[in-house]
Amino acid sequence: MSDPRLDLVIKDGIATLTIKRADKLNALDAEMVDALLPLCRKIERADVFAVILTGEGDKSFCAGGDIAAWSSSSADEFGRHWVRDGHVAFDALARLSQPVIAVLNGHCLGGGLELAACADYRIAEAHVKLGQPESGLGIIPGWSGTQRAVRRFGAQLVRRMTVFGDVFTAEEALAHGLVDRLVEKGTGLHAAHELVERLRGRSPRATELGKMMINAAEGEDRERVIEAFAGNLAAASEDLKEGVAAFREKRKPNFNKKK
């Protein structure tokens, strides 16, 4: 499944994913949400050491979920499909093995902030605003804005946005830890590529493992991380070779009991 409004370019070990729906402030509809998951799988399996996530234009990084896409849904459809599908797609982005850098080149509100929260590093251009204004529409953040966002930004900051409707300027967001770097308007992508060059000089394997461990410490994908590490150790052992050989030769395995 693909969608031309999600543009993925892989070049020189860098995956750049751009939301190309500027006429709708880069809001996501159901088809775009569905297309995000296979794109994440493509990135995961590609020869990529860094990911840059951004939006088209300079008005909005992502305005979140397109109101027209979900407002006519029944309560059952909304919970079963819109919210769940968004979680699956956003989880895949947050759990990529490669570092993800979000370039907030426009306002980052609602689901857009939830999308930015999936990144490992957020660069905000000076003109942007950030917040979770869903309660003004009679709804709550549905794509982990009360879960992942709390783990990454802290409960009180998310409470101010979600319950009280606080919207922060880029400068305030930097002070509160919502973003990691503040740059001038129009320079976010340049700053992201500078950061990528820093990553280029670091061990990709160590970087991947470090991200996995930090995610696990946050409660992000902890079960898979633990089993991935254990599986890696088992796969590197002589026991695996002996076990597979015994299976193929239809005999009992002779495991080495020495530590």
Secondary structure, 3 states (H helix, E strand, C coil): CCCCCEEEEEECCEEEEEECCHHHCCCECHHHHHHHHHHHHHHHHCCCCEEEEEECCCCEEECCECHHHHCCCCHHHHHHHHHHHHHHHHHHHHCCCCCEEEEECCEEECHHHHHHHCCCEEEEECCCEEECCHHHHCCCCCCCCCCHHHHHHCHHHHHHHHCCCCEEEHHHHHHHCCCCEEECCCCHHHHHHHHHHHHHCCCHHHHHHHHHHHHHHHCCCHHHHHHHHHHHHHHCCHHHHHHHHHHHHCCCCCCCCCC
